[in-house]
Amino acid sequence: MQINTTKRILTSYIIIKNTFNIYIKSIIIGKIIFLLRLVINFFMMLDNIFFPSINKTSIKKPIIIVGNPRSGTTFLQRFLVKNKFGQGSELWQMIYSSIILQKIIRPFLPLLEYISPAKHHSTDAHKTSLSSVETDDVGIFFRYFDGFFLYGFILCFSNKNFFDWVDPKKRNNLNRDMKWLNKVWKRILISSNGDRIVAKLFSLSSNTPDYLKMQKDAKILYMIRNPLDVIPSGLSLVTGVLDKMFGFWSLPKHKRELFVKRLYNGLVELLNRFADDWDSNKIDKTKVLLVEYDEMMNDFDGLMDKIITFTDHKSNNNLIENIKRTAIKQKKYKSNHKYNLEKFGLSESIIKKDCMKYYEIFIN
């Protein structure tokens, strides 16, 4: 299935126009994104001239954190990056992916925060800014106006189901996406003098086997959390952003219900797709470490011992002390991110039925 960029942009414009009655603003934003892409392409060509080491740099033994939004992926990625397991992608680095352009823009980051898409993110979930380490799926969205971010924030509002556009079984863009992310990651490694990437890609939940065939030395940390917690929390996160941007909860009830239904089905599919691949042995289990959310909260010390061994990371006294301090904080942590099933028209029985395979393999 081939869906070109023009078709994705036009379809998204019609959906936004029909849903929020936004005309001029969306056109202006579209033109800004198009112009920004041209600028980035130009500066990335300059990168190849002034930083010839880009062509000699390779992505080796990347640590990839995979799991549904709100399963603990952000916390774990930021902890690993902070403690020098590798380099993570900051939001502004994914938007302005050229090394040269980043050097020009860096002094203006505080000003750019005022127009950053991150300002719409709820801080009850976790703090987000242009300089925060974030999911690399954002990079795919900004580069190609495609992927699960496009589906989750725009396409879900359509009366037509567009999940096929982002389903790797119907339209597999893994080669395209990883080729771009490798370019971004190489620049991050050069800028930081790093040698390893710690990425977060929730979209790989639906395509883990293909990625492991492509990147044979990758180490995947797959986050497991009870769907009764992760699904409503994920729905709350996305609708919270949309409410700040467009007033989601002021939309007519039928539009809200359609969106929630589409997004819910997508989140469930991500869980079940990984469970199916795991159960059918399509995934090389020697390259995946299952990370349980409850263990991360209640036995962080033990979990980190496993992660250090699994990722072949060299420990040190400073890391051990940070793990001990974090373990104490984790046991006391209580999220301010509130949500409930009824708000989204869900119930415990519905979620358990729809995620039955996931429960059988990972929870029960």
Buried (B, 14 or more C-beta within 10 A) or exposed (E): EEBEEEEBBEBBBEBBEEBBEBEEEBEEEBEEEEEBBEEBEEBBEEBEEEBEEBEEBEBEBBBBBBBBBBBBBBBBBBBBBEBBBBBBBBBBBBBBBBBBBBEEBEEEBEEBBEEBBBBBBBEBBBEBBBBBBBBBBBBBBBBBBBBBBBBBBBBBBBEEEBBEBBBBEEEBBBEEBBEBBBBBBBBBBBBEEBEBBBBBBBBBBBBBBBBBEEBEEBBBBBBBBBBBBBBBBBBBBBBBBBBEEBEBEEBEEEBBEBBBBBBBBBBBBBBBBBBBBBBEEEBBEEBBBBBBBEBBBEBBEEBBBBBBEBBEBEEEEEBBEBBEEBBEEBEEEEEEBEBEBEBBEBEEEBBBEBBBBBBEBBBE
